[in-house]
């Protein structure tokens, strides 16, 4: 965050009940859907964990870095299908298109800097 915040405004979407301050970020408390959409349309980049906001970022055309605890959750299981909702955006589905979703392990968080 420290390195990215020198070049980008880092918005931290959170809830007041669970807020933990993070240095070099601008907290945005409990934004409504319209505000989230407008931010994603302008920002075009998302860094976070898998969840509903991730789906919104993908739908708005943002490039997404999604952190997962292990890649086994991003692989296909014949019984369960893909276990992460955003897994339909993984590389094996897209032959030519620009890949907008990159899955990274939590422990590999510094690799995000390679893309900025």
C-alpha positions in Angstrom: 0.0 0.0 0.0 2.8 2.4 0.8 4.4 2.1 -2.6 1.1 2.2 -4.5 -0.2 5.2 -2.5 2.7 7.3 -3.9 1.1 7.1 -7.4 -2.6 6.1 -6.7 -5.3 7.1 -4.3 -6.0 4.0 -2.3 -9.7 3.7 -1.3 -10.5 1.4 1.6 -14.1 0.2 1.5 -15.1 -0.9 4.9 -17.9 -0.9 7.5 -17.7 1.2 10.6 -18.3 -1.7 13.0 -15.3 -3.5 11.7 -13.0 -0.6 10.8 -9.2 -1.1 11.2 -7.2 1.9 10.1 -4.7 1.2 7.3 -2.0 3.8 6.7 -2.0 5.6 3.3 -5.6 4.8 2.6 -8.8 6.8 2.4 -11.6 4.9 4.2 -15.0 4.8 2.6 -17.6 3.7 5.0 -20.6 1.6 3.9 -21.0 3.2 0.4 -24.2 2.6 -1.5 -24.3 0.7 -4.7 -24.5 3.8 -6.9 -21.3 5.2 -5.3 -19.5 1.8 -5.7 -20.4 1.7 -9.3 -19.2 5.2 -10.0 -15.9 4.6 -8.2 -15.2 1.4 -10.1 -16.1 3.0 -13.4 -13.5 5.7 -12.6 -10.8 3.7 -10.9 -10.7 0.7 -13.3 -8.5 -1.2 -10.8 -9.5 -3.4 -7.8 -7.3 -5.1 -5.3 -9.0 -7.3 -2.7 -10.5 -10.6 -1.7 -13.2 -12.6 -3.5 -16.7 -11.2 -2.8 -19.6 -9.2 -4.0 -17.5 -6.0 -4.6 -15.2 -8.1 -6.8 -18.2 -9.0 -9.0 -19.1 -5.4 -9.3 -15.5 -4.4 -10.2 -15.4 -7.1 -12.9 -18.8 -6.1 -14.3 -17.7 -2.5 -14.5 -14.6 -3.4 -16.5 -12.0 -3.0 -13.8 -8.8 -5.0 -13.8 -8.9 -7.1 -10.6 -6.3 -8.6 -8.4 -8.0 -11.2 -6.2 -6.2 -12.7 -3.2 -7.0 -16.3 -2.3 -5.6 -18.4 0.6 -4.7 -21.2 -1.8 -5.1 -21.9 -5.6 -7.0 -25.1 -4.9 -10.1 -22.9 -4.6 -9.5 -21.6 -8.1 -9.3 -25.0 -9.8 -12.1 -27.0 -11.3 -13.8 -29.8 -9.3 -16.0 -32.1 -11.3 -18.5 -32.4 -8.4 -18.6 -28.8 -7.3 -17.5 -26.8 -10.4 -15.4 -23.7 -9.6 -15.5 -22.8 -6.0 -14.9 -19.1 -6.4 -17.6 -17.0 -8.1 -15.1 -15.1 -10.2 -13.3 -18.3 -11.4 -15.1 -18.0 -14.8 -12.6 -15.2 -15.5 -9.5 -17.4 -15.1 -7.1 -17.8 -18.0 -8.3 -21.2 -19.3 -11.6 -19.6 -20.5 -10.1 -16.8 -22.5 -7.9 -17.5 -25.5 -7.4 -14.0 -27.0 -9.1 -11.5 -24.8 -7.3 -9.2 -22.4 -7.4 -11.0 -19.0 -8.8 -8.6 -16.4 -8.6 -10.9 -13.4 -5.4 -12.1 -11.7 -5.6 -14.5 -8.8 -2.7 -14.2 -6.3 -2.0 -16.0 -3.1 -2.3 -13.9 0.1 1.4 -14.5 0.7 2.3 -13.1 -2.8 0.8 -9.7 -2.2 3.9 -7.9 -3.3 3.4 -9.2 -6.9 0.7 -6.7 -7.4 3.4 -4.1 -7.8 4.6 -5.8 -11.0 1.3 -4.8 -12.7 1.4 -1.1 -11.8 
